[in-house]
Amino acid sequence: MYDQQGEEVWSGALDIYGRTKNETGTQGFCPFRYQGQCFDEEINLCYNRFRYFEPESGNFISQDPIGLLGNNPTLYGYVKDSNSYVDIFGLIEVFRLLRPDEDPSKGLSAKKPGRGMTTHGHVSTGSRNKGSQFISTSTDPAALEKWREPGQRMVSFDTDDVVPDVKGNKNIIDISTVEKAKANGVGSVSAKMSASSKEVLVEGHVPADKIKCH
């Protein structure tokens, strides 16, 4: 950090867990840590809007509000690779390739809100059977690349920002592994499909201002 005269008054470096490795200048002069975090020296924790982060262990002190949808079995972890990922809000985002008829400026909704299709039905025939009440998403953007078609755009959003759809329904179903898919009623063959895409089904509406285009 520099003062109005352009003189350096503070500098520091963090390790991969968000701990301060070294700093020059007044200790604690700069409270900022990982993106979105502000260090509270009174409690030695980083405020992350929705959760507090403990840099000594590299974990949040409370569970992820979306539970196992973050694909981190500890429920307290930061991101899978802090060299290339950030978690500004202490939440986990999901990704989607938009169909040509989907306009992110209008938000995202399923083709058939309230249809009542099963999770197995959606995974196995949903796209060929006039759609369902679910929006298909993935926790891993790389897993979607194999399905990308010319002209498609990728977007992301936090599942915590999902609101009820026009039928009043809101539901998040994690089928990103074979075990989770089977536990949610997906058959063995279809479960392998959903696992390969790290799929998460979203029933509800995603407001336009919560969507990030990539």
N, C-alpha and C positions, 0 to 999 in steps of 0.2 A: 504494500500500500504506500501511496505517496501523498505528501501534503501539497498545499496550494503553490508552493515554490518548486515543486517537482522533486523534492528530496524524499528518499525512501525512509519511511518511518516504521515499517514492519514488513517482514516476509516470513513465510513458513512453508513446510511441506508435510503432506499426510502420507501414511502408509496405506496399504490396500484395505485396511479395516476402518479407515477414517480417523485413526489416532494421529495426533501431532507428533511428527518425528523430530522436528527441530523448528525453532523460530528465533528471529532476531528482532530487536526492538522491544517495546513494552510487552511483557507477557500478557496474553489474553486481549491484546488491543483489537484484534480482528476476531469476531465471533463466528464467522462463516466457515463451514466445514464442507461436507458433501453438498452437491446441489440441492437447494431447498432446506438445508439444515442450519440452525443457529444454536451455537453452544451456550448453555447456561452454566456458568462457572459455579454457581451456588450448589447445584446438584450433580455437576459433572456429567450431564446428559445433553444430547443434541435434540432440540425441538424440531419435529418433522411434520408439523400441521396436524396429522391424524395420530401420530405415535411419537414416542421418545426413542432415540437411538443411543445405545451404549457403545462408544467407540473402542473401549478396552477389549471387549469381546467381539465387536463387529456385528452385533445383533440388536434388534428392537427389544424393548422390555415388555411389550404386550403383543398378543397374537395378531396376525394379519386379519383384518376385518372380513376378508373374503375367504378365510380358511384355507383349505387345501387347493383352492383354485390357483394359488400362487406357485404350485408345483414345488413347494419347499416343505418337506415333511416336518421340519422343526417348527414351522409357523412363525418363527421369530427372525428368520434370516433376512439379509439385505437383498442383494441381487446375485444371480448365479456367477457373474463375472464383473467385478467392479472396474476392470480395465476398459470394458466396452458398454456397460449398462449403468443407468442411474435410476433411482426411484425417488423422484422429487417429493412426492406426496406421501410416501410410506405405503403406497398401494401398488397393485400389480395390474398392468394393462394387458388387454387381449387385442388380437389383430384380425383383420378381415380384408379379403379381396372383394371389391365392390362389383356387383353386376352392372351392366350398362344402364339399367333402369333405376339404379340407386343414386340419389342425389344427396351427398352429405350435408348440403346446406339446408335440407329439410329434416335432418336427423335420420336415424335408421330404425326401421320397423320390419317385422317379419312379413312374408307374403300373406299369410292367413292367420292373423291373431285369433286366439280362441278356438282353433280347429280341434285341438285335443289329440293330435297325433302322438303316438308313443315315441320314446327316444329311439328305439330300434327302427320304427317306421321312418323317422326322419333321416337317420344315417343311411339306411338301405335304399329307400325310394323317395325320400322327400323332394329332391330336386326334379324327379321325373313324375311326380304325382301332384303337381300344381302347388307345391310348397306346403309349409307347416306353420305352426305358431312360433318356431324357433329361428333365431339368427345364428348361423354357424360362425364360430370364431376360433382362433388358435392362440395358445400362449407363446408360440414360437414363430416369428415371421419367416424364418428360413424354411420351416415345414410347409408353408403356403406356396413357396416359389415354384414347386413342381406342378402346382395347379394353375399357375398364372396364365391367363390368355391375353392375346394382344388387346390393348386398350383398357385393361383393368387397372384400377388404382388400389393401393393398399392404405388402409386407415387403421387407427387404433383408438382405444378408449379404456377407461377404468370401469370395471364391472360395478364398482360402488356408485357410479354415476347413472346407472340404468334406473329408469322410472317405469311405473306400470304402463302397459300398452292400452289401446283403446277399449279393450275388454276388461281392464283393471287387473291384468295378470303381470306378475313379475317373478321370475325364477331363473337361477343360474345353476346349470348342471355340468359338472366336471366329468368328461368322458375321455380325458387326455391319456389314460393308460388302459390297457386291456382289463385290468382288475377293476378300475373305477367304472369303465363302460359296462362291464357285466353286472356290477353292483347296481347300476342304474337301468337295467333291463335291456341292454344291447346284446344281441346274439354274438356268438364266438367269431364268426367271419367278419361281421360288421365292426366288432370291437377292435379288431386289428386295423381296420381302416381308420377309425376315429383316433386310435393311438398313434398311428403314423403321422397324422395331421395335428397331434396334440390338441384335439378339439374340445371346445367348451361351448355348450349350447346356452344361448341367452334368450329368455322369453321376456319381452318388455320393449320399451322404446329408449333409444339413445338420443338425447337432445343434441342439436346441431353444434352448440357451443362446447360440447364435451368431446367432440370428435377431432382427432388430429390426423391430417393427411400427410402421407409420406411420399 
